[in-house]
Amino acid sequence: MAAQVLTLTDAAAARVKALIARSDKPVEGLRVGIKTRGCSGMSYVVEYAEDKKPFEDVVEDKGVRIFVDPSALMFLIGSEMDYREDKMQSGFVFNNPNETARCGCGESFSVG
């Protein structure tokens, strides 16, 4: 059996549900992608997904849908999406086995 593209922690699923409930427009879930930026090369991008785009993988986990941008697929396979909140910041965090380096501020990463 092939590795699932992405799994979600309970905290991430709860946050996705809360974000979808707060959206001004009807949305199907969240879209996860990768953009080239930062000192290590790549950064995660999370946005609302109103519908499925061509060639996207759809991950259904813990009652939510995550649409994976096809250009990000090979960088995300086997990753876990979490949500963390503390006094200084809050946001989605990716535990990605494909990462080989991460910048000091945590904004970007690279793969081997």
Backbone torsions as a table, in degrees:
resi	resn	phi	psi	omega
1	MET	NA	133.6	-179.1
2	ALA	-72.5	151.9	178.2
3	ALA	-64.5	139.8	175.5
4	GLN	-67.5	141.7	-177.5
5	VAL	-57.9	-48.1	-171.8
6	LEU	-152.9	138.4	172.7
7	THR	-118.3	161.4	179.9
8	LEU	-121.5	142.7	171.0
9	THR	-78.9	167.0	177.0
10	ASP	-59.9	-38.4	-179.8
11	ALA	-64.5	-41.2	178.8
12	ALA	-65.7	-44.3	179.6
13	ALA	-61.8	-41.8	179.0
14	ALA	-63.3	-40.5	-179.9
15	ARG	-68.3	-39.7	177.3
16	VAL	-60.6	-45.9	178.4
17	LYS	-59.0	-43.0	179.9
18	ALA	-65.1	-41.5	179.4
19	LEU	-65.3	-41.8	179.0
20	ILE	-63.6	-41.6	180.0
21	ALA	-63.7	-30.7	-178.3
22	ARG	-86.1	-12.3	-175.3
23	SER	-62.5	141.2	177.4
24	ASP	-73.4	-27.2	-178.6
25	LYS	-111.8	157.5	173.8
26	PRO	-67.4	129.3	178.4
27	VAL	-128.4	152.2	179.4
28	GLU	-89.8	-23.2	-177.0
29	GLY	168.8	-153.8	176.3
30	LEU	-115.5	150.6	177.1
31	ARG	-107.7	134.6	177.4
32	VAL	-114.8	132.1	178.4
33	GLY	-144.2	-175.9	179.6
34	ILE	-128.8	135.0	174.0
35	LYS	-119.7	149.8	175.9
36	THR	-83.7	114.5	177.0
37	ARG	-176.1	170.0	178.6
38	GLY	84.1	171.9	-174.7
39	CYS	-75.8	-19.1	178.5
40	SER	-99.8	-6.4	172.4
41	GLY	117.6	-43.1	-175.7
42	MET	-134.3	152.5	-179.8
43	SER	-140.0	146.3	178.2
44	TYR	-76.9	143.7	176.6
45	VAL	-127.3	130.3	177.9
46	VAL	-125.5	129.0	-179.4
47	GLU	-146.0	166.2	175.8
48	TYR	-66.3	145.4	176.5
49	ALA	-120.1	111.8	178.6
50	GLU	-77.4	-29.0	177.6
51	ASP	-160.6	173.3	-179.6
52	LYS	-81.7	131.1	175.5
53	LYS	-90.8	158.9	179.3
54	PRO	-55.3	139.0	174.7
55	PHE	72.0	2.9	178.1
56	GLU	-75.1	143.7	169.0
57	ASP	-85.3	145.3	177.4
58	VAL	-116.3	122.6	177.2
59	VAL	-103.5	122.8	175.2
60	GLU	-112.3	115.4	-175.4
61	ASP	-146.4	130.6	175.9
62	LYS	55.0	36.0	174.8
63	GLY	82.6	11.3	177.4
64	VAL	-129.8	162.2	178.2
65	ARG	-114.6	134.1	174.1
66	ILE	-121.4	124.9	178.2
67	PHE	-97.2	126.0	-176.1
68	VAL	-104.4	117.8	178.0
69	ASP	-56.0	131.4	-176.8
70	PRO	-59.7	-29.6	179.9
71	SER	-74.3	-14.9	179.6
72	ALA	-97.8	-12.7	-172.4
73	LEU	-51.2	-51.0	-175.7
74	MET	-67.1	-21.2	179.3
75	PHE	-87.1	-17.6	-173.5
76	LEU	-105.0	-11.7	-174.7
77	ILE	-53.4	126.8	178.5
78	GLY	85.5	3.3	-177.1
79	SER	-80.0	157.1	174.5
80	GLU	-117.3	130.1	177.7
81	MET	-98.4	124.4	-179.2
82	ASP	-122.9	166.2	173.4
83	TYR	-128.6	127.4	-179.9
84	ARG	-127.2	146.2	179.8
85	GLU	-140.5	129.1	174.4
86	ASP	-141.6	-169.6	-175.8
87	LYS	-64.8	-29.1	-174.2
88	MET	-95.4	-30.7	-175.7
89	GLN	-160.7	165.2	173.6
90	SER	-146.1	149.5	178.0
91	GLY	163.0	174.3	177.1
92	PHE	-75.7	140.4	179.5
93	VAL	-126.7	138.1	-178.6
94	PHE	-111.2	124.6	172.8
95	ASN	-96.4	98.6	-169.0
96	ASN	-114.5	114.5	-179.5
97	PRO	-68.8	-11.8	-178.9
98	ASN	-85.8	-13.5	-179.4
99	GLU	-68.5	136.8	175.4
100	THR	-112.0	-18.4	178.2
101	ALA	-156.2	153.6	177.9
102	ARG	-139.4	140.6	-179.9
103	CYS	-69.7	161.5	-176.5
104	GLY	-60.0	-32.8	-178.7
105	CYS	-85.2	-10.2	178.0
106	GLY	82.9	5.6	-177.6
107	GLU	-79.3	-26.2	-176.2
108	SER	-141.0	166.6	-177.4
109	PHE	-146.3	171.4	173.9
110	SER	-138.8	160.8	176.9
111	VAL	-121.9	155.9	-175.4
112	GLY	-75.7	NA	NA
